[in-house]
């Protein structure tokens, strides 16, 4: 069982080959669907990461939730519900460590 979750750790072209080439050979798909299932999961993760990144960039460019929802084919409320938390985390200013007092013993 494959357990990787890093969306950059696989080849999307190879994943598409694994998913779509067996359509011409259903017997091959019945023998071992493991690779196709793993590829489908990996592609799903890649799409999720790409969509969240695009939403963060849209918010950084001051797009409204309505504009984002329109482009994703969902309502503004659905866009906000799905992506507001990720966007808030990604757009939060970096936290700095407190300054250390100079000359401390």
C-alpha positions in Angstrom: 0.0 0.0 0.0 1.4 3.4 -1.0 1.2 6.0 1.8 3.0 9.0 0.4 1.1 12.3 0.6 3.6 14.7 -1.0 2.0 16.1 -4.1 5.4 16.6 -5.7 6.6 13.1 -5.1 5.0 11.5 -8.2 4.9 12.0 -11.9 1.4 13.3 -12.9 1.9 12.1 -16.5 2.7 8.6 -15.3 -0.3 8.7 -13.0 -2.5 9.6 -15.9 -1.0 6.7 -17.9 -1.8 4.3 -15.0 -5.4 5.6 -14.9 -6.3 5.9 -18.5 -4.2 3.4 -20.5 -5.9 0.4 -18.8 -9.2 1.5 -20.2 -8.3 -0.3 -23.4 -7.5 -3.4 -21.3 -10.2 -4.0 -18.7 -8.7 -7.4 -17.8 -5.5 -5.7 -16.7 -7.5 -3.3 -14.5 -9.4 -6.2 -12.8 -6.1 -8.0 -12.0 -4.6 -5.2 -9.9 -6.4 -1.9 -9.4 -3.9 -0.8 -6.7 -1.7 1.3 -9.0 -4.8 3.0 -10.5 -6.2 3.7 -7.1 -2.9 5.1 -5.8 -2.6 7.3 -8.9 -6.2 8.6 -8.5 -5.5 9.5 -4.9 -2.3 11.2 -5.8 -3.9 13.2 -8.6 -6.7 14.2 -6.3 -4.2 15.5 -3.8 -2.3 17.4 -6.5 -5.6 19.1 -7.6 -6.5 20.0 -4.0 -3.1 21.6 -3.4 -3.2 23.4 -6.8 -6.8 24.7 -6.1 -5.9 25.9 -2.6 -2.8 27.7 -3.9 -4.8 29.4 -6.6 -7.3 30.6 -4.1 -4.6 31.9 -1.9 -3.1 33.8 -4.8 -6.5 35.2 -5.7 -7.1 36.4 -2.2 -3.6 37.9 -2.2 -4.7 39.8 -5.4 -7.8 41.0 -3.4 -10.3 38.9 -5.2 -13.6 38.6 -3.5 -15.0 35.2 -2.4 -17.7 35.8 -5.1 -15.1 36.1 -7.8 -13.3 33.0 -6.6 -16.5 31.0 -6.4 -17.5 32.1 -9.9 -14.2 30.8 -11.3 -14.5 27.5 -9.4 -18.1 27.0 -10.3 -19.3 27.2 -6.7 -21.0 29.9 -4.6 -19.1 32.6 -2.7 -20.3 31.0 0.5 -19.0 27.6 -0.5 -15.7 29.1 -1.6 -15.3 30.8 1.7 -16.4 27.8 3.7 -13.8 25.5 1.9 -10.8 27.8 1.6 -11.0 30.7 4.1 -9.0 28.9 6.7 -6.2 27.8 4.3 -6.1 31.3 2.9 -5.9 32.9 6.3 -3.0 30.7 7.3 -1.1 31.2 4.1 -1.6 35.0 4.1 -0.8 35.5 7.7 2.4 37.6 8.2 5.4 35.6 9.3 5.9 35.5 13.0 9.2 36.9 14.3 11.0 35.7 17.4 11.0 38.3 20.2 14.1 40.4 20.2 16.7 39.2 22.8 17.9 41.9 25.2 21.5 43.0 24.3 24.1 42.8 27.0 22.3 40.1 29.0 24.6 38.0 31.2 
